[in-house]
Amino acid sequence: MSEGSPAIPSERVHVRSYLLADQPRVRALYEHGRLAGEIAANDTGADMDMIHEAYLQFERAHFWVAEVDGEVVGMIGVAEDEPNRAEVRRLRVDKRFHDAGQAIAVKLLETALEFCRHHGYLKVVLDTHLDPGAAVGLFDRFGFQHNRTRNLAGKELLDFYLDLYRDPHRDDAE
């Protein structure tokens, strides 16, 4: 385990809907990704300043945070990309929780996919240019398929999709 990266049992991770009071931590998670080079330079982050307008005012969109002992340590959003297709956005976990990050990311993604199923989405898409090994392992666990790899501003961007109408994990979730 990395120094300063506490192992967190998944039962200590609580995922809940975003509240306005979470804004400073959500913005910090976003900015940390920008400073670490994990966010494309052309990403304005406008949705991070207007979470209610970008996610919470729509029935088929939402934004959540993950807490450990009352501290916001992760986030994820779902937005309607096209009719019947959702996009998972802004999946981030605080780097201080590197060793627990997988458990935190799993809980966030479970929450987002449950929301997508509940709202009748047929397909879920997402992309990442974070550590491909960790990302592919996480997304594979949920049945996502790697669709393509694109080069964006000198970084590899991996696109994934999940067909919920034939989701191999659907029976597990119901």
N, C-alpha and C positions, 0 to 999 in steps of 0.2 A: 504494500500500500504506500502511496506517496505521502510524504510528510505534509501535514496540513490538509489532508483529504480524508475526512472521517468516513468510515463505512457506516451506512445508514440502512437499518432494516426497512423494508418496503412499508411495513405497518406504521412507520413514523412519517411517511410521506402522505400529505393531505392535498388533494387537488380540489380547488374551488373556483367559482366564477371570479373574474377580475372585479375589483373595486377601485374607485378613484384614488383611494389612499395607497394603492399598489403602484401608482404611476412612477414615482422615483425609482423603485427597484426594477420595474419593467424597462424603463428607459436605460438604467445602468446595465442590465443584461444585454440589451440591444447594442449599446455603445461599446461594451467590452468586446462583443463580436466584431464590431467595426474596427476597433483598435488592434485586435488580434488578426485582422486581415481575413476574417471569416465572412464578411459582408461585402458585396460588390460595391465599388466606389460610386456607381450610379444609383444605388439604393438610397432613396431620400429618407426612408423611415417615417414618412408622413403618417402612416397608420399607427405608429407608436405614440404619436402626439394626440391622436384622435381615436382612441380605442372604442369609445362608445359609438361614434359615428361610423367607424370602419367595420365594427363587428357586432356590437350589442344592440343596435337598433333594428337589426334584421332577424326575422324568425329563424332563418336557416344559416345563421352565422353565430359564432360565439368566441369568447376568449377566456382562458383559464390561467391560473397560476398554481404552482406547486409550492407548498410550504413544508419546512422541516422545523419543528419546534417554534412555529409562529413566524419564521423568517421566509420570505419569498426567495426561492432558489431556482425556479424554473418557470417557463411559460410556453403556451401554445395557442394558436388560433385556428379557426376554421372559417372559411368564406366560400360563398357560392361562386364557383368559377364559370359555370354554364348551367343551364337547367339539368338537374340530375347528376351534376359533377361538382364535388367539393374540392377545395384546395386547402391542404394543411400548411399553415404558415407559422413562422417565428418560433419553431421548436428550439428552445435554448435551455441550458442547465448551467448554473453558476460553476465556473471552473474550480472553485474551492471544493466542490463536491465531486471531483473527477471520479473517484472510486465508486461513489454512490450514484453517479450520473446515469448509469444504465437503468437502475431501478426507478429513478425519478423520471427519466425519459419514457420508460415503459408505462408508468402510471399516466403520464400526460397523453401519450398516444392512445392508450386504452380509452381514456375519457373522450378524446376527439373522435375516435372511430365509433364509439357507442352513440355519440351525438349524430354522426353521419348516418348510421343505421336507423336511428329513431326518426330522422327527418327524411328518410326514403331516398337518400343519394344512392346511385347505382355505381359510381366510380369515385375514387379519391385519388388525387394527384399530389405530389410534393416534389421538391428538389432540394438538393444540398450540395455544398462544396466543403463541408466539414470533413473530418477524418473519414475517408471512404470505408475503411475497414470496420469501424464502429458503426457507421451509419448503415452499411449494407447488412451487417449482422442484426441490427435492431429492426430494420424494415423487413428483412427476410423472415424474422420471427412472426411478423404479423401478416405475411403472405404477399407483401408488395413485390412487384416485378420491376427490375431495372429496365427502363424503356430506352434510354439513350444517354450519351455523355456529350455535352456541349462545351465549347471553350468560350468563356465570357471574360473579357478583360484579362486574359492570360491565366485564368483559373478554370479548372475542370468543374463543370456543374453537372451533377448526376440527377436525372429525372426518373422518378418512380411512379407507379400507379398500382391501384388495388381495385379489382372489380368486385364490388360488394355483392352483386347478384349471384356470384359463384365463389364467394369468400370461403376458403377452407376452414376458417376460424369462426364462421357465423354460428354454428351449432354450439360452440363453446361459450359464445357471448349471450345466448338466449336461454 
